[in-house]
Structures are given as C-alpha cells and as structure tokens.
Amino acid sequence: MPIFEYQCQKCTKKFETLVMSKNEVVQCPECGSGELKKLLSLFGFKPAGSRFVSSSTSSGGCTSCSTKACSSCH
C-alpha cells in the first residue's frame, strides 16, 4: 500500500496519506477539500547485497562508539 504526497489546491497544505485502493477518495486534512495535486515523492532503497558506505565508515571507523567497527556503522 503506497503512501502518496499531495498538496491541497485550496489551502496549499502539503500532506502524506496511505492509499488503500485506487478508488479511495482523498481529502485535505486541513480544509476537507478534494482539490488535490499529487506530488512527486522522493524515495530511497538499498539493493540486495549492497553495503551502505557513509562518510563516517569510509574514514576507517565510526565516531559514535568505541569499537570503531560496530554493526550500526558497517
């Protein structure tokens, strides 16, 4: 079930909502208007088998723990 981002054309509020089906009616939580513009959402993913490398791990260790090679860094 995807989460979509919208902007209300009436009050300009931006919001996200979980859409259960394509027939679901979405309304602005601020003003109740159905005049909405669907926004292009950014997303992130981690391909299977890949390893995320951050600036803290690429310098030879992590700075948030004393082991310098913990599972949260590597």
Biotite code that builds the C-alpha atoms (Angstrom):
import biotite.structure as struc

atoms = struc.array([
    struc.Atom([0.000, 0.000, 0.000], chain_id="A", res_id=1, res_name="MET", atom_name="CA", element="C"),
    struc.Atom([1.694, 3.173, -1.152], chain_id="A", res_id=2, res_name="PRO", atom_name="CA", element="C"),
    struc.Atom([1.946, 6.442, 0.698], chain_id="A", res_id=3, res_name="ILE", atom_name="CA", element="C"),
    struc.Atom([1.267, 9.404, -1.575], chain_id="A", res_id=4, res_name="PHE", atom_name="CA", element="C"),
    struc.Atom([2.112, 13.068, -1.108], chain_id="A", res_id=5, res_name="GLU", atom_name="CA", element="C"),
    struc.Atom([-0.442, 15.720, -2.028], chain_id="A", res_id=6, res_name="TYR", atom_name="CA", element="C"),
    struc.Atom([-0.829, 19.473, -1.962], chain_id="A", res_id=7, res_name="GLN", atom_name="CA", element="C"),
    struc.Atom([-4.257, 20.993, -1.482], chain_id="A", res_id=8, res_name="CYS", atom_name="CA", element="C"),
    struc.Atom([-5.132, 23.462, -4.246], chain_id="A", res_id=9, res_name="GLN", atom_name="CA", element="C"),
    struc.Atom([-7.470, 25.328, -1.909], chain_id="A", res_id=10, res_name="LYS", atom_name="CA", element="C"),
    struc.Atom([-5.399, 25.911, 1.273], chain_id="A", res_id=11, res_name="CYS", atom_name="CA", element="C"),
    struc.Atom([-1.928, 24.870, -0.098], chain_id="A", res_id=12, res_name="THR", atom_name="CA", element="C"),
    struc.Atom([-1.292, 22.388, 2.772], chain_id="A", res_id=13, res_name="LYS", atom_name="CA", element="C"),
    struc.Atom([1.117, 19.559, 1.863], chain_id="A", res_id=14, res_name="LYS", atom_name="CA", element="C"),
    struc.Atom([0.429, 16.150, 3.398], chain_id="A", res_id=15, res_name="PHE", atom_name="CA", element="C"),
    struc.Atom([1.043, 12.414, 3.026], chain_id="A", res_id=16, res_name="GLU", atom_name="CA", element="C"),
    struc.Atom([-1.593, 9.714, 3.151], chain_id="A", res_id=17, res_name="THR", atom_name="CA", element="C"),
    struc.Atom([-1.756, 5.945, 2.873], chain_id="A", res_id=18, res_name="LEU", atom_name="CA", element="C"),
    struc.Atom([-3.975, 4.996, -0.072], chain_id="A", res_id=19, res_name="VAL", atom_name="CA", element="C"),
    struc.Atom([-5.609, 1.590, 0.357], chain_id="A", res_id=20, res_name="MET", atom_name="CA", element="C"),
    struc.Atom([-7.158, 1.392, -3.136], chain_id="A", res_id=21, res_name="SER", atom_name="CA", element="C"),
    struc.Atom([-7.256, 3.385, -6.358], chain_id="A", res_id=22, res_name="LYS", atom_name="CA", element="C"),
    struc.Atom([-10.944, 4.183, -5.732], chain_id="A", res_id=23, res_name="ASN", atom_name="CA", element="C"),
    struc.Atom([-10.302, 5.761, -2.331], chain_id="A", res_id=24, res_name="GLU", atom_name="CA", element="C"),
    struc.Atom([-11.324, 9.411, -2.057], chain_id="A", res_id=25, res_name="VAL", atom_name="CA", element="C"),
    struc.Atom([-8.536, 11.541, -0.591], chain_id="A", res_id=26, res_name="VAL", atom_name="CA", element="C"),
    struc.Atom([-9.306, 14.856, 1.072], chain_id="A", res_id=27, res_name="GLN", atom_name="CA", element="C"),
    struc.Atom([-7.176, 17.566, 2.626], chain_id="A", res_id=28, res_name="CYS", atom_name="CA", element="C"),
    struc.Atom([-6.888, 17.025, 6.404], chain_id="A", res_id=29, res_name="PRO", atom_name="CA", element="C"),
    struc.Atom([-6.800, 20.805, 6.946], chain_id="A", res_id=30, res_name="GLU", atom_name="CA", element="C"),
    struc.Atom([-9.808, 22.071, 4.964], chain_id="A", res_id=31, res_name="CYS", atom_name="CA", element="C"),
    struc.Atom([-11.515, 18.904, 3.657], chain_id="A", res_id=32, res_name="GLY", atom_name="CA", element="C"),
    struc.Atom([-11.142, 19.869, 0.008], chain_id="A", res_id=33, res_name="SER", atom_name="CA", element="C"),
    struc.Atom([-10.827, 17.191, -2.654], chain_id="A", res_id=34, res_name="GLY", atom_name="CA", element="C"),
    struc.Atom([-8.964, 19.566, -4.996], chain_id="A", res_id=35, res_name="GLU", atom_name="CA", element="C"),
    struc.Atom([-5.542, 17.970, -4.658], chain_id="A", res_id=36, res_name="LEU", atom_name="CA", element="C"),
    struc.Atom([-2.359, 17.845, -6.683], chain_id="A", res_id=37, res_name="LYS", atom_name="CA", element="C"),
    struc.Atom([-0.314, 14.648, -6.365], chain_id="A", res_id=38, res_name="LYS", atom_name="CA", element="C"),
    struc.Atom([3.336, 15.496, -5.721], chain_id="A", res_id=39, res_name="LEU", atom_name="CA", element="C"),
    struc.Atom([6.401, 13.662, -6.943], chain_id="A", res_id=40, res_name="LEU", atom_name="CA", element="C"),
    struc.Atom([7.818, 11.829, -3.931], chain_id="A", res_id=41, res_name="SER", atom_name="CA", element="C"),
    struc.Atom([11.462, 11.069, -3.256], chain_id="A", res_id=42, res_name="LEU", atom_name="CA", element="C"),
    struc.Atom([12.336, 7.585, -2.114], chain_id="A", res_id=43, res_name="PHE", atom_name="CA", element="C"),
    struc.Atom([15.337, 5.587, -1.096], chain_id="A", res_id=44, res_name="GLY", atom_name="CA", element="C"),
    struc.Atom([16.216, 1.943, -1.391], chain_id="A", res_id=45, res_name="PHE", atom_name="CA", element="C"),
    struc.Atom([19.041, -0.419, -0.642], chain_id="A", res_id=46, res_name="LYS", atom_name="CA", element="C"),
    struc.Atom([19.708, -3.011, -3.344], chain_id="A", res_id=47, res_name="PRO", atom_name="CA", element="C"),
    struc.Atom([20.082, -6.584, -2.107], chain_id="A", res_id=48, res_name="ALA", atom_name="CA", element="C"),
    struc.Atom([23.678, -7.472, -1.355], chain_id="A", res_id=49, res_name="GLY", atom_name="CA", element="C"),
    struc.Atom([24.910, -3.887, -1.309], chain_id="A", res_id=50, res_name="SER", atom_name="CA", element="C"),
    struc.Atom([26.543, -2.137, 1.590], chain_id="A", res_id=51, res_name="ARG", atom_name="CA", element="C"),
    struc.Atom([25.845, 1.473, 2.517], chain_id="A", res_id=52, res_name="PHE", atom_name="CA", element="C"),
    struc.Atom([29.022, 3.459, 2.956], chain_id="A", res_id=53, res_name="VAL", atom_name="CA", element="C"),
    struc.Atom([28.768, 6.713, 4.847], chain_id="A", res_id=54, res_name="SER", atom_name="CA", element="C"),
    struc.Atom([31.408, 9.334, 5.396], chain_id="A", res_id=55, res_name="SER", atom_name="CA", element="C"),
    struc.Atom([31.993, 8.034, 8.923], chain_id="A", res_id=56, res_name="SER", atom_name="CA", element="C"),
    struc.Atom([32.690, 4.472, 7.746], chain_id="A", res_id=57, res_name="THR", atom_name="CA", element="C"),
    struc.Atom([34.839, 5.459, 4.789], chain_id="A", res_id=58, res_name="SER", atom_name="CA", element="C"),
    struc.Atom([37.291, 7.193, 7.130], chain_id="A", res_id=59, res_name="SER", atom_name="CA", element="C"),
    struc.Atom([38.123, 3.923, 8.862], chain_id="A", res_id=60, res_name="GLY", atom_name="CA", element="C"),
    struc.Atom([35.620, 3.698, 11.668], chain_id="A", res_id=61, res_name="GLY", atom_name="CA", element="C"),
    struc.Atom([32.593, 5.127, 13.298], chain_id="A", res_id=62, res_name="CYS", atom_name="CA", element="C"),
    struc.Atom([32.584, 8.014, 15.705], chain_id="A", res_id=63, res_name="THR", atom_name="CA", element="C"),
    struc.Atom([29.504, 7.040, 17.699], chain_id="A", res_id=64, res_name="SER", atom_name="CA", element="C"),
    struc.Atom([31.001, 4.055, 19.539], chain_id="A", res_id=65, res_name="CYS", atom_name="CA", element="C"),
    struc.Atom([34.305, 2.839, 20.893], chain_id="A", res_id=66, res_name="SER", atom_name="CA", element="C"),
    struc.Atom([34.645, -0.332, 18.790], chain_id="A", res_id=67, res_name="THR", atom_name="CA", element="C"),
    struc.Atom([35.232, 1.522, 15.518], chain_id="A", res_id=68, res_name="LYS", atom_name="CA", element="C"),
    struc.Atom([33.692, -1.425, 13.634], chain_id="A", res_id=69, res_name="ALA", atom_name="CA", element="C"),
    struc.Atom([30.204, -1.928, 15.037], chain_id="A", res_id=70, res_name="CYS", atom_name="CA", element="C"),
    struc.Atom([27.206, -3.269, 13.112], chain_id="A", res_id=71, res_name="SER", atom_name="CA", element="C"),
    struc.Atom([25.494, 0.141, 13.076], chain_id="A", res_id=72, res_name="SER", atom_name="CA", element="C"),
    struc.Atom([28.410, 1.604, 11.109], chain_id="A", res_id=73, res_name="CYS", atom_name="CA", element="C"),
    struc.Atom([29.172, -1.251, 8.718], chain_id="A", res_id=74, res_name="HIS", atom_name="CA", element="C"),
])
